[in-house]
């Protein structure tokens, strides 16, 4: 930026000298300086206008060619745009990788926005809860209306998981865990613990069953 400013100042000084010499020979120094300065300002405004047009177009492609301070500004904006593009591409790659990993999980994962509407889910969650495309952006409490679940989501107390019968399959038992992250978003994890519960009932005497750390609200 400093180099561009120096070039711009040198250009202005040279322009003033040339206009001064021309004005001396034609006998109208002031008028020559005013006309020449006006033309220079018009040329500068044209460069600024082209730069604004490039920005209004989303900064796509190479910025308009220029020199001096405006050339430096264009170069700085272009480098910033390239860095932002690389950062955005890196973020997309990370998100894509995370989604691939979560797609391989047996546990269901649902991402809820700050309004507790469904923002995304993995295949396991779709299978466990029967989610469909039209359920996207719907409040989770519209999809799971069990009072215990509604109270669990609205309470904000997620230290302990919640166990509930599966929707439309009361013989199965689901465990819901939740964590808040980011801008008050929520990650909701669903586990099918039916088999675990059956094993516990079969092999552990009722009197020696460990106390569940999770709570049931139904």
N, C-alpha and C positions, 0 to 999 in steps of 0.2 A: 504493500500500500504506500509506503514511504517513497519507493522508487517511482511509482505512478504519479505521486504528488509533485516530485521534483521535475518529472518530464512535463507535467502540466504547467508548472510555474515557468520553466524554461521556454515553453511554447508561447506563453502570454508575454513574457519579456521580449522575445524575438518579434512577436506580432506588433507590439507597441513600437519597437525600434523601426520596423519596416514601414509601419503606417506614419510614424513621425517623419521619416525621410521623404516618403511620398507627399505628405502634407507640406513639407518644406519647399519641395520643388513646384507643387501646384498652387502654393500660396493659401491653402485652406487646411491648416494643421488640425484645428479643432473638429471641423466637419469630417475630415478623413478619419480621425480617430473614432468619432462617433459612428460613422458608417461601418468602418472595419470592425469595431467592437460589437456593433449590432449583428453583423454577419457571423462573427465568431459565437455570439450568444445563441443565434439561431441554429448554427451547426451543433453546438453543445446540447441544446434542447432536443434536436433531432435524435442524437445518440441516447439521451435519457428516455425519449419516447419509445425508441426501439427496445431499450432495456425493459421498460414497463410492459410492453407488448409481450416480450418473452416471458416475463414473470406471470402475466395474466393468463398465458397459455399453459401454465403449470410448470414452467421451467424445463420443458421437454427439449431434448437435443442440445446442440451447442449454442451458447449465448451469442448475441450479435457481436461481430468483431469490432473492437475499439482499442484505442491506445490511451495513454495517460491515466488519470485517476479513474475514469469511467471504465477503462479496460481492466484495471486492477479490481474494481468492484465486480465486474462481470466474471472475472476469473475466480474471485473469492466465492461468489454465489454458485458458480458451476462446481467448484470443489466441494462446497457444502452440500450441494444437491447430490453429488456422487457419494459422499459419505452417508447421507441419509438413505440413499437407495441401497447401499451395501448393508447398512444397519437394518433396514426393512426386510431385505432378502434374508439376512441372517436370522432375524426374528421369525420369519415365515418358516425357515428351515427347522428352527428349534420347535416351533409349534407343530409342524408336520411330524417331527420325530417323536414328540411327546404323544401325539395322537396315535401314532403307530404302536408305541409302547402300551398305552392305555387300552388300545383295541385288543391286545393280547391277554389282558387281565380277565380272570374269572369273576372278579368283583365288578359290580356296576358302579359307574362314576357319572354323576350329573353335575354340571356347572350351572349355578344359578346366579343371576345378576343381582344388583342391589335391591331390586324390587321383588326378589325371590321368584323370578320367572325363569323358565328353562332356556338356557343359552346354548348348551351342548350336552351330548351324552355319548358314551361309548357303546359298542355293540352289546356288551353284557347287560348294561342297564336297559337297553331296548328290549332284550329278551326277557329279563326278570320282570319288568313292569309293563311290557307290551306297549312301549312308546311308539308313536307314529310321527310322520313328518308334520302333520297338523298340530302336534303337541308342542312344537318349537315356539318359544316366546310366550307360552301359557304359564300362568302362576302354578307353581308346583302343588299348591293346596287345592287347585281345581282338578288336578290329576289324581291326587291321593287325598281323599276327603275324610279319612279316619280321624275322629276328634283328637286322638292321642298324637297322631302325626302332626296335625295342624298346630297343636299346643307345643310340640317339640320344636317345630320350625320357628314359631313366633316367639318362643321364650328366649332364644339366644343362648340358652344354657346347654352347651354341647360337650361338657366334660365326660358324661357317660352316654354310651350308645342307647338306642331305643330298639326294642324287639317287638315286632308286630307280625301277625299272620299275613301271608302274601295276599295281595288283592285277587279276589275271585278263586283263591286256592287256600282256604283256611288250614289245610293239613300241612302246609309248608310254613316255615318261620323265617322271616327276614330280620336282619339287624341293620339299622340305619346309624351311620356316624356322619358328623358334619364338622367342618372347619371353615372359618371365615378367613379370607385372604384379600389382598389387593385393595381395590376401592369398594370395600364392603361386599365383595362377591362371596359365594359360598361353594365349597366342594362337598357334595353329598355322596357318600359311599354306601352301596347296598351289598350285603352279603347274605347268601342263602345258608343259614346255619341249621337247617332241618336235620341233616345227617349227624352233625355234631351233637345236637340235642338228643337224638335217638341213641347215640353211643353212650352218652352220659347216663341216660335213663336205664340202659341195658346193663351196664357194667358197674355203675356206682350205686351202692345202696342209698336210698333216699335220705337216710339219716346222716350220711357222710358227704352228701353233695356239697361242694363248695358254694358259698354264697355268691350269687351272680353280682358282678360289678355293674352290669347294665341294668336299666330299669324298664319296667313295663308300665305303660300308662293306660292300659285298657283292661 
